[in-house]
Every structure is written in C-alpha cells, then in structure tokens.
Amino acid sequence: MKNKSNGLAIQGGPKAKTTPYGTGKRFLDNELKNLKEALENNTLFYGLTESKWVKQACEMMKTYTGMPHVVACSSGSAAIHLGLIAAGIGPGDEVIVTPNTDFGTVIGVMEEGAVPVFCDCDSTLQPTAASVAAKITSHTKAVIVVHLAGHPAPVDEIVAVCQPKGIAVIEDCAQSWGARLHGRMVGTFGTAGCYSTNDFKHISTGDGGFVVLADPILYRRVLNYSDKCYDRLFQWEQHLLHHAMNYRMTELQGAVACAQLEKVERITARNHELGERFRERLKPLRGARLMQPIPGGYSTYWWTALFVDEGAVTVSRDQIVKALEAEGLTMIAYAKYDLIETRLFETRVTRPWLSDSRRMYPFVQPDGRSYTYSLDQVPVHKSLLAKGITFSFNRFYTDLDIDETAQGVLKVFEAYAK
C-alpha cells in the first residue's frame, strides 16, 4: 500500500514553500519627515499650544472611525483601562471577557479593583450574546468584546443584551483595525472603542493607542484620566478634581501615528485581500476547519486559525504543526491565546510583595467573594486550544506566498488523512 506521507518535507520530500516570505519597510519617508518636524518644533509634549502631532492624529482618528471624540494614549492596554474608566468600573465590579486574549485586555480591570469573569467563545473564537448572557450577575458592570485576529465579534448582539441592563460594552480593537460588521467599523458600537498601535499591530508607533467615544462627558473624563486630571484641553475647572493616571502619548508617537494613519486603509485592505485569498485556496481542505468571519463581517486578517478534526487525521495536532514547519510554512500551534492557565490566574496572587489578604485582591473581595478559574468553565475555548494552528498575515506577503502556504497545508492534511 502506498504511504501517502512519502512526499512530505518532514520525510525528505520537497518543501511546499519554495521562496522566502515577502518582507518590506513599515516606516518610510512620511514617518521620517514627521519625526524631523516634531523634533524641530522643540517640544515633544502634546499639550502645548505649538504642539500639533497628537492633536492631528486624534483628528485623523475621528475621520477614520466617524466618532466625534478621540483620546490618544501610551498603549493599547492604557486604552482598555481608559475605556473601563468611561464605563465607570470600580472595586468589586465584574467585567466579562473572553480568555483568548492578551493580558493587556484585563490589566485595567484588576487595577480598578474589578474582577475579570471569563465567558466562552464559539467556533469563530469570538464571544457570543449567549456566552456573555450566561455570565451576567448582579455584579456585572461591563463586557470587554475582543475583536480577535482582525475578525469582528457580534458586538451588535452583545450590546443588545447588555444595554437594557445598564452594562457597558468596551471594544478591544487592538488586532482589528479596519474590521467591520454590517458595514460599520468595530469600535463604534459600544461605550468606548480601544485601539493599539503597538509594534505588533496593523499600524505601529512602537507603543501607543487611541480611545474613541460618542459621549462628550465621558470624553472629558477619559481625557483627564489619561493626563493626571489636569483638564489641560478645557478651562482647568476640573484641574486635579479626581484620581488619574499618566497615559499621555508623546509628539514622537503622534508624528508616526499621523504617517501610519495616512495608509491604514491600504494596509487593512491588503490584509483582507490576503486573508480572502487564503480562504479561497483552502476550500478543498479536509481534516481541519478554517476559522471563518461571522455573517456580515469584514475581516482584516491579522492572523487566522485552522482547527484539526482529530477523527479525520492519523496524527496529532502538534505532529501536523511540525510537518507544516518542515514545508517552510510560518504556522504554529494555537496555544498562547489563553489567560486562564497563566500563573497569575492559577495562583490568583496579584501582589506577591504583600503578606496579607491584599495580595490576592481583587480575586478575593472584602465582601467574601472569591473567584477561581478553570478551562472547564469555558469548554469551547478549551477544546479549540488543543486543536488550533495559526497563520499570521503580513501585508508584504505576495500572492505566491499565500498560494504556496495553502498548497503546503493541503499537502500535509492530504498525507495524514484517514
């Protein structure tokens, strides 16, 4: 009987990927020009009369998102924290979020003394209205909807569940610049939309972020919370009125942001094109299911995932990953997108330098509530962690890169099919 795996690169056959993946420069003449002007202006602080770059970046974000108010900040994690401030989160509140996200999504929750409560995702890796509703209690104050991997979550349905209950919805759009749901950009459905310009996002300022809001009162609250409550852009009536952080964006970040925002539509359009090409090429795939956008969703493909049908292949997920790597494909096991099995959520010790009960705050609340975490609480998420394989997109990839990657995936799964 013929061994179907004889042609695999892992067993000495030719690689499916015959050329290196495409690369390119993210930062070009406009970034350098803006940075030079920012330095020549002799101040890198956003709040002076002569400062312009952060203010201009905020104006560009208003145009880009269609939202009337924008606050620039130092990181995407800061943006989420500011979104929680807009939502009025405080000690003892519960905030629902999916566990397949970065720690930056929940830092602000715990910083305010609130508690992350993990809801399950579905086969698209996104939360659903039903999975959110199942976790709502009398303590629930907000939901963070993570639009994961450049794919929109059903945020409209989640808002419809939460709004009548007075529960705020904060949108984490860090990985989903330009993603849309029913033609409307993600980040514009809830109380606040939060974006990241970290270096590992569609556009980069090294680190940085933006919060977009519709409510002018919440805008002033968020702006002041990001700037030590100086009330700098208003009339100083609220100067040092309340507690606040220093989450300011510098003029250097603002200068780069302006240049990046000039091309963000082209960048996300190219990612969409590459992702859709990959989906089309993998239509014949058997033995795995490719992650799909939800109905009405326009995805900008920061990465995608396929999930192995263990009953249809003869080897494990990890063995398939090794075979894909041997073919020259940049594909890895989907395992890092989980907070529950990190040391923090396993031990629940947030401040190990303290020796009393405060070391486990907010997981242990003064009123006696104690929160524990297990993958068994989110069975779909648990299942997908064991089955997933991810592929990240880069706008500098060529059509040939996508075609050869898809060919390699089909080759490996055909070889290991039962």
Stockholm file with secondary structure:
# STOCKHOLM 1.0

chainA/1-418         MKNKSNGLAIQGGPKAKTTPYGTGKRFLDNELKNLKEALENNTLFYGLTESKWVKQACEMMKTYTGMPHVVACSSGSAAIHLGLIAAGIGPGDEVIVTPNTDFGTVIGVMEEGAVPVFCDCDSTLQPTAASVAAKITSHTKAVIVVHLAGHPAPVDEIVAVCQPKGIAVIEDCAQSWGARLHGRMVGTFGTAGCYSTNDFKHISTGDGGFVVLADPILYRRVLNYSDKCYDRLFQWEQHLLHHAMNYRMTELQGAVACAQLEKVERITARNHELGERFRERLKPLRGARLMQPIPGGYSTYWWTALFVDEGAVTVSRDQIVKALEAEGLTMIAYAKYDLIETRLFETRVTRPWLSDSRRMYPFVQPDGRSYTYSLDQVPVHKSLLAKGITFSFNRFYTDLDIDETAQGVLKVFEAYAK
#=GR chainA/1-418 SS CCCGGGGCGGGTCCCSCCSCCCCCCSCCHHHHHHHHHHHHTTCCCTTSTTCCHHHHHHHHHHHHHCCSEEEEESCHHHHHHHHHHHTTCCTTCEEEECSSSCTHHHHHHHHTTCEEEECCBCTTSSBCHHHHHTTCCTTEEEEEEECGGGCCCCHHHHHHHHGGGTCEEEEECTTCTTCEETTEETTSSSSEEEEECCTTSSSCSSSCEEEEESCHHHHHHHHHHHBTTCCTTTTSTTTTCSCCCBCCCCHHHHHHHHHHHHSHHHHHHHHHHHHHHHHHHTTTCCSEEECCCCTTEECCCSEEEEEECGGGBSSCHHHHHHHHHHTTCCEEESCSCCSTTSHHHHHCCSCTTCCSGGGGTTTBCTTSCBCCCCGGGSHHHHHHHHHEEEEECCTTCCHHHHHHHHHHHHHHHHHTBC
#=GC SS_cons         CCCGGGGCGGGTCCCSCCSCCCCCCSCCHHHHHHHHHHHHTTCCCTTSTTCCHHHHHHHHHHHHHCCSEEEEESCHHHHHHHHHHHTTCCTTCEEEECSSSCTHHHHHHHHTTCEEEECCBCTTSSBCHHHHHTTCCTTEEEEEEECGGGCCCCHHHHHHHHGGGTCEEEEECTTCTTCEETTEETTSSSSEEEEECCTTSSSCSSSCEEEEESCHHHHHHHHHHHBTTCCTTTTSTTTTCSCCCBCCCCHHHHHHHHHHHHSHHHHHHHHHHHHHHHHHHTTTCCSEEECCCCTTEECCCSEEEEEECGGGBSSCHHHHHHHHHHTTCCEEESCSCCSTTSHHHHHCCSCTTCCSGGGGTTTBCTTSCBCCCCGGGSHHHHHHHHHEEEEECCTTCCHHHHHHHHHHHHHHHHHTBC
//
